[in-house]
């Protein structure tokens, strides 16, 4: 029994129970016995990659949500190493949703490296419980790419590929506990292109009136918008 198999098994059980799916139902969906699925979840046997894809499809999740990130990042002076992201595999993001008049909270899991300065990323948007943030309203899959002056996130909705999203985070090379980003994408309720300011943090923030006011469009935001005829954040 390896730690890797145990962790993957825990994740399978986490997503299965979160979707109120029984062990027997998942076993039937992937054409395995209930006993075999039980051993997968306990980490007693190693899951082959084909079966892992089948389980991910049955759970309607991305396979990266089952995989364990074993990427050991090293600083390469030929690569960009933004201070804000350095050594971190998770960020917390917030924006104010005027449709429901509440703060929308998001967790960003930064996964394996896929190219120079680029990492796979999953955004879990609008969760209720931080301890179970993967059970959220919307999940986006994509990448984060670092450049000299900014970092860019490009994602697609897990179940509705029409919903693309992009976030630009300025000056991520400067050290700070929080950074402003501009989210732009598609809203499905109502259907329309949208843009809003999004605050990224290295740790969960206290969700109070002060944070809510920071996330709302301010008079200064409107002044800059009128000046440039663009909605922007700095």
N, C-alpha and C positions, 0 to 999 in steps of 0.2 A: 504494500500500500504506500504510494508516494504522496507527498504533500501536494504536488501538482494535480494528481487525480482527485484527491480529496477536495481541493478548492474548486475544480471544475464541477464536481458532483454537488457541492454546496450551491453553486450558481444555478445548476439545473433545477434543483429542488426549490430554490428561491423564486425563480421565474414561474415554475409550474404551480406552486401553491399560490403565488400572487395572481395567477389567472384562474384560480379555483379549478384546476385540472387535477384529476386523480392520477395516481401512478399507473393504473390500468389503462386510462384513456390515452396517456402519453405513450405507453408501451404499444398500444394498438396503432397509434398514429405513425410510429416508426418501425412497425412490424418486428417488435422484440417482445420477449416474455416479460411479465411483471417482475419476475425474479432478477432478470438481467438489468432492467431499469433500476431496480432497488440497489443492485451492486454498483451501477454507475454513480448513483447519488451518494453512496457511502464511500466511493473511491476505491472499492475493492478490486475493480478491473479497469484497465486503461481503455479509453474510448478511441476508436479509430476516427480519422478525420471525416470520412464519409458519413458515419453515424452522427458525428457532432453537427454536421450541416443539416442532417435530417431532423435532429432534435431542435436545432435553432429554428428551422422552418415550421415545425409543428408548434413551437412556442411563439411563433411570429415575432422573433427577435433577430438581431444581427449576430452572426457567429462571434464577432469580437466581444459581445457581451458575455460569452461563456469562456473565452480564452483568458489566460492569466498573463499579464504583462511582465515579461522577464527581461525586458530591454534595459541594459545597464548603460545609461548615457554617460559619455565621456566628453570632456571639453576638447574640441578640435578648433585650433585657432583659424583654420580655413573656413569654419562654419560660423554662423551667427548664433550668439548665445544670449538672448534677451534676459536681463536681470529679473524682470517681473515673472518670467516663466521658469527660471533656472531651477532645476531639480524638482519641479512640481509635476505631478500627474493628475491633479484635480484643482479646478477653480470654481468659484461661486459667482453667479451673475444675477442681476436684478434689473427689472424695468417696471414702470407703472402701466398697468393695463386699464385704460379708460373705459373699456367695454364693461368691466366688472368692478371698476373703481377700487382695485386692490393691487398690491405689489405682486408681480409674477416672479417667482424664484426659480433658478436654474442651476443645475450642477453640470459642469463640463469635465468629463473624464478624458485625459490625454493618454492615448494608448501607444502602440508601437510606432517606431520611426519607419517611414515609407520612402523617403528621399532626403536629399540634402536640405536641411532646415524645414522639413515637412513631417508632420505626425498625424496619425489617424486620431479622430476625435468623435466622441458621442456626447450630445447635449440632451439632458433630461429636463424638460421644461415644464414648469408649473406642477411641482410635486407638493404633497401635503405634509409628509413626514420626512425629515432629513435622514432618519435612520433607514428609510425604505424609499429613497429618492428615485430609484429606478422604476417604481410604480408611479408614473406621472401621466399628465394629460397628453403630452407630445414628446416623441423621441426623434432626434435628428442625427443622421450619420454623415460624417464628412472628414475634413482635414483642416489642420491649422498650419499655415505657412508663415515663416518669419522672414522679414526683409530688414534692411538697415534702419528705416524710419518707422516702420509699422509692422504689425502682424495681422494676417487676414484669415478669417474662418469662413469656409464654404461648406454648407451642409444641405442635405435633402431629407425631407420627412420620411420616416421609416415606412409608413403605410400609405402615404399619399405623395407620390413623386412630383406632383404638380407644385407642392410647397417647397420651394428653394429658399434658403436664407443665407445671408452674408453679413459678417461683422468685421469692421475695420477698427483696430485698436492702435491708437497713435502712440509713438515714443515708448514702445514696450521695453526698450533698452535702458530706460531710466528706472531706478529703484523706487518703488512705492507699494503700499499695501493694497491700493485700489487703482484702477485705470478705467477711464471712460472709453466706451466703444459705440459705434453707430450700427444698429441692427437694421437691415432692410430686407424685405422679402414679401411673401404673400400671406394675407390673412384669409382664412376660410369662413370666418363669421363676423361680419359679412365678407364676401369675396372682394378683395381689393388689394392693391400694392400698398405697403406700409413702411414707415421708417420710424425708429424711436431711439432714444439714447439708452444705453445699457451700461450698468456699472459692474465691472469685474473686480473680484476681491480674492485675496489669497486665503482668507478664512471666512466662515459664515458671518454675516453682519446682523446687527440688531435691527429688527424690522419695526421701526417706530415712526412717529410723525416726521422726525427730522429726515430719515431716509426717504420717506414718501415724498416730501417736498423737494428733495434733491433730484428725484427721478422724474418729477413732473416737468412739463415744459415751462420754463421761467420767462420773465419779462426780458431778460438778457438773451435767452435763446431766440425769442421773437425779434429782438433788435438785430441780432446777427443774421437771422433768416431774411429780414427785410433788406439788409445791406447787400447780401450776396445772392438773394433769391434762391438759397439752398438751405436745407436743414442740416446743420453740422454740429459736431461736438469737439471740444478740445481738452 
